[in-house]
Structure formats: C-alpha cells, structure tokens
Amino acid sequence: MCLYLCLFFLFFELSTCDPIPAPWPEQFHSVMFVNRSGDLHQTDLWYDWPNGRNFNINQYQLGILKYDIEWNNGTSFIYTLDPFNHTCQLLHFEVGILRPNWLLGANYLGQQYVDNFLCNVWEKVEFIWYYEDVLTRTPVKWIFYDGMTFHVMTFEVGAVLDDAHWQAPLYCFSDPDPELHQTHTTRNNSLVLVDSELAVLSAFRRTLMSHMR
C-alpha cells in the first residue's frame, strides 16, 4: 500500500511540474515569415551547431535579398549579391551563435493557442516570448520585446546547407567601397548597426549569452 501511495505522489508531483522547452536540434532548416511593425520578410534559417555557424537568408517584401552568416567565433557577415548593389558589413561580437539549449531557464507562462496550434509559452530575460507546439514540441512562433514576430512555416530537423554556400563574397574582405565597412560591438558600447532589426537581434544574442555564462 505504501508503495502505491509513493508512486501516486511521485506521479502527481511530476505531472504538476512546469514543462521545459525542447532544445533546438543541432542542425535544422526553417522557413519563417517575419513581421516587424508591418514590415514583412521571409527568412531561411540554417542552424548548424556542430560546425559553429548560423545562416539567415532574408527576402524583404518587394525588396532586397540580404544574407547574414554568423560564426561561433563572434564574426558575422551581412551582405548582398547580384543583382543588388554589393554591400557588406563585417560584425564582431564577444559571443558566438545561440546554443541548442539557449532556452534553458526560461519562465513558463502556460498554454495558448497560437497560429491554430496549442502551444506551451515561455519568456526569456524579458526579451523573447517563445511558443512551442504541445504535441510535436516544434517551435511555432517567437516574439521579441519590440513586437518583431517570427512565424515558423517549416522546420526540417537534420537539414544541412552545403559548405559552398557559407563563404562570404570576396568584397567582404578586400573591396575599399565605403559601403563595405566593419562594425564592432561590445557589451559596453551602443550597437552601431544599419538595420534596427539587426540591432534587436544582436542585443538579444549578447543579453542571452551573458545570462548563460
């Protein structure tokens, strides 16, 4: 009888624990639609933790196609290719890409229907709200503090982009064009970035990683 009571209370305790978000797969590809105050773009995200790299390919609505390669050594290249003008930003961060367990320690807020999916919801460092499908544990949506919203359209676990696509163009390294410039960011200095969207994502990356140290 005592054994049954112990098992019952153990099951009850486990069933009342807050769920924790699933770690990101070490490699995946996701297509997302992003809305920031009505400005829309589509993002192809290639996450590749074993190789220490992350690639965002951003198609802005009726606008430019922008490439953003991030490396785990803190270096990022943000550039455009033909048929657009050749531009490139070389950014230096004191932290690398997000770890697969970057949601560790997030505050559980309960369940909510989002984009027609029943989701568990978490908040992390008052910077991001993350929605994960209850049944599949696949990310459905996340929202940054400024309202920038990512809707996950596809999520391919294990997908890997060929190495040839991870090379930034030569003019990121040698072209003297004034549009091609370097931006250095540190925790104590304000971010000097062309895109306010990039500023939000960069600040989040630094804030989050500082909390995980």
VEXDREN-2710 file (C-alpha; in Angstrom, 1 decimal):
% VEXDREN-2710
k/r/px/py/pz
1/MET/0.0/0.0/0.0
2/CYS/2.8/2.4/0.9
3/LEU/4.5/1.7/-2.4
4/TYR/1.3/2.6/-4.3
5/LEU/1.0/5.8/-2.4
6/CYS/4.6/6.7/-3.1
7/LEU/4.1/6.1/-6.8
8/PHE/0.9/8.1/-6.8
9/PHE/2.5/11.1/-5.2
10/LEU/5.6/10.8/-7.4
11/PHE/3.4/10.8/-10.5
12/PHE/1.3/13.7/-9.2
13/GLU/4.5/15.7/-8.5
14/LEU/5.9/15.0/-12.0
15/SER/2.6/15.8/-13.6
16/THR/2.5/19.2/-11.9
17/CYS/6.0/20.3/-12.9
18/ASP/6.2/23.1/-15.5
19/PRO/7.3/21.8/-18.9
20/ILE/10.6/22.9/-20.3
21/PRO/11.2/23.9/-23.9
22/ALA/12.8/21.3/-26.2
23/PRO/16.5/22.1/-27.1
24/TRP/17.0/23.1/-30.7
25/PRO/18.2/20.3/-32.9
26/GLU/21.9/20.6/-33.6
27/GLN/21.2/21.1/-37.3
28/PHE/18.0/22.2/-39.0
29/HIS/16.5/24.4/-41.7
30/SER/13.4/26.6/-41.0
31/VAL/11.5/29.0/-43.2
32/MET/9.9/31.8/-41.3
33/PHE/7.7/34.8/-42.0
34/VAL/8.8/37.9/-40.0
35/ASN/6.6/40.9/-39.2
36/ARG/8.1/44.0/-37.6
37/SER/5.5/46.8/-37.4
38/GLY/4.1/45.8/-40.7
39/ASP/7.4/45.4/-42.5
40/LEU/7.5/41.8/-43.8
41/HIS/10.2/39.5/-44.9
42/GLN/10.8/35.8/-45.3
43/THR/13.8/34.2/-43.5
44/ASP/15.5/30.9/-44.4
45/LEU/17.3/29.9/-41.3
46/TRP/20.1/27.3/-41.5
47/TYR/21.3/26.4/-38.0
48/ASP/24.5/24.3/-37.8
49/TRP/25.8/23.9/-34.3
50/PRO/28.4/21.2/-34.9
51/ASN/30.1/23.4/-37.4
52/GLY/29.7/26.6/-35.3
53/ARG/27.6/28.5/-37.8
54/ASN/24.2/30.0/-38.4
55/PHE/22.8/31.4/-41.7
56/ASN/19.9/33.7/-42.2
57/ILE/18.8/34.5/-45.8
58/ASN/16.3/37.4/-45.6
59/GLN/14.0/38.3/-48.5
60/TYR/12.3/41.6/-47.8
61/GLN/8.9/42.2/-49.3
62/LEU/9.3/43.6/-52.8
63/GLY/12.9/44.5/-51.8
64/ILE/16.4/43.2/-51.4
65/LEU/17.7/39.8/-50.6
66/LYS/20.2/40.0/-47.7
67/TYR/22.5/37.3/-46.4
68/ASP/23.6/37.0/-42.8
69/ILE/26.3/34.4/-41.8
70/GLU/27.1/34.1/-38.1
71/TRP/30.1/32.1/-36.8
72/ASN/30.7/30.8/-33.3
73/ASN/33.9/32.9/-33.0
74/GLY/31.7/36.0/-32.9
75/THR/32.2/37.1/-36.5
76/SER/29.2/37.9/-38.7
77/PHE/29.0/38.8/-42.4
78/ILE/25.9/40.6/-43.6
79/TYR/25.9/41.2/-47.4
80/THR/24.0/41.4/-50.7
81/LEU/24.7/39.8/-54.0
82/ASP/23.8/40.5/-57.6
83/PRO/21.5/41.9/-58.9
84/PHE/21.6/44.3/-55.9
85/ASN/24.5/46.6/-55.1
86/HIS/27.4/44.9/-53.4
87/THR/27.3/45.8/-49.7
88/CYS/28.9/44.0/-46.8
89/GLN/29.1/44.5/-43.0
90/LEU/31.6/42.7/-41.0
91/LEU/30.5/42.5/-37.4
92/HIS/32.4/41.3/-34.3
93/PHE/30.6/40.1/-31.2
94/GLU/32.0/38.9/-28.0
95/VAL/29.7/35.8/-28.1
96/GLY/29.0/33.2/-30.7
97/ILE/25.8/31.8/-32.1
98/LEU/22.9/30.6/-29.9
99/ARG/23.5/27.3/-28.2
100/PRO/20.9/24.5/-28.7
101/ASN/19.8/24.9/-25.1
102/TRP/19.5/28.7/-25.2
103/LEU/16.0/28.5/-23.8
104/LEU/17.3/26.9/-20.6
105/GLY/15.9/28.7/-17.6
106/ALA/13.1/30.4/-19.4
107/ASN/9.9/31.2/-17.4
108/TYR/6.9/29.1/-18.2
109/LEU/3.8/31.1/-18.8
110/GLY/1.2/28.4/-19.6
111/GLN/-0.6/27.3/-22.7
112/GLN/-2.1/29.4/-25.5
113/TYR/-3.5/28.8/-29.0
114/VAL/-1.2/30.4/-31.5
115/ASP/-1.5/30.2/-35.3
116/ASN/-4.1/27.4/-34.7
117/PHE/-1.7/25.4/-32.6
118/LEU/-1.9/24.7/-28.9
119/CYS/1.4/25.9/-27.6
120/ASN/3.4/26.0/-24.4
121/VAL/4.7/29.5/-23.9
122/TRP/7.9/30.7/-22.2
123/GLU/9.6/34.1/-21.7
124/LYS/13.4/34.5/-21.5
125/VAL/15.2/37.5/-20.0
126/GLU/12.2/39.8/-20.8
127/PHE/13.5/39.8/-24.3
128/ILE/11.7/37.0/-26.1
129/TRP/8.4/35.1/-25.9
130/TYR/8.7/31.5/-27.3
131/TYR/5.8/29.3/-28.5
132/GLU/6.2/25.6/-28.9
133/ASP/3.6/23.1/-30.2
134/VAL/2.4/20.9/-27.2
135/LEU/2.2/17.7/-29.3
136/THR/5.3/17.9/-31.5
137/ARG/7.5/20.2/-29.4
138/THR/8.3/22.1/-32.6
139/PRO/8.6/25.9/-32.4
140/VAL/5.6/27.7/-33.8
141/LYS/6.4/31.3/-33.2
142/TRP/8.5/33.7/-31.2
143/ILE/8.1/37.4/-30.4
144/PHE/10.8/39.9/-29.4
145/TYR/10.2/42.7/-26.9
146/ASP/9.8/45.3/-29.6
147/GLY/7.0/43.3/-31.3
148/MET/9.1/41.7/-34.1
149/THR/7.3/38.4/-34.7
150/PHE/8.6/35.2/-36.3
151/HIS/6.1/32.7/-37.6
152/VAL/7.6/29.2/-38.3
153/MET/6.4/27.8/-41.6
154/THR/8.7/24.8/-42.0
155/PHE/11.1/23.1/-39.6
156/GLU/13.4/20.4/-41.1
157/VAL/15.4/18.6/-38.5
158/GLY/18.8/17.4/-39.7
159/ALA/18.9/19.6/-42.9
160/VAL/22.3/20.9/-43.7
161/LEU/23.4/23.6/-46.2
162/ASP/26.3/22.7/-48.5
163/ASP/29.6/24.2/-47.4
164/ALA/30.0/26.2/-50.6
165/HIS/27.1/28.5/-49.6
166/TRP/28.8/29.5/-46.3
167/GLN/31.5/31.6/-47.9
168/ALA/31.1/35.3/-47.8
169/PRO/31.9/37.1/-51.1
170/LEU/35.4/38.4/-51.7
171/TYR/34.4/42.1/-51.4
172/CYS/33.7/41.5/-47.7
173/PHE/37.5/41.2/-47.3
174/SER/39.1/43.3/-49.9
175/ASP/36.8/45.9/-51.5
176/PRO/37.5/49.5/-50.5
177/ASP/34.0/50.7/-51.3
178/PRO/32.7/52.9/-48.5
179/GLU/29.5/50.8/-48.3
180/LEU/31.6/47.9/-47.2
181/HIS/32.5/48.5/-43.6
182/GLN/33.2/46.9/-40.3
183/THR/31.2/47.3/-37.2
184/HIS/32.5/46.3/-33.8
185/THR/30.1/45.7/-30.9
186/THR/30.9/45.2/-27.2
187/ARG/28.7/44.9/-24.2
188/ASN/29.6/48.5/-23.0
189/ASN/29.1/50.3/-26.3
190/SER/25.9/51.0/-28.1
191/LEU/25.3/49.0/-31.3
192/VAL/26.3/50.8/-34.4
193/LEU/24.2/48.9/-37.0
194/VAL/22.5/49.9/-40.2
195/ASP/19.3/47.9/-39.5
196/SER/17.3/48.4/-36.4
197/GLU/16.1/44.9/-36.8
198/LEU/19.7/43.7/-36.7
199/ALA/20.2/45.8/-33.6
200/VAL/17.4/43.9/-31.8
201/LEU/18.7/40.5/-32.7
202/SER/22.3/41.4/-31.8
203/ALA/21.3/42.8/-28.4
204/PHE/19.3/39.7/-27.8
205/ARG/22.2/37.4/-28.6
206/ARG/24.5/39.3/-26.3
207/THR/22.0/39.5/-23.5
208/LEU/21.0/35.9/-23.7
209/MET/24.5/34.5/-23.8
210/SER/25.6/36.7/-20.9
211/HIS/22.8/35.0/-18.8
212/MET/24.0/31.5/-19.8
213/ARG/27.6/32.0/-18.7
END
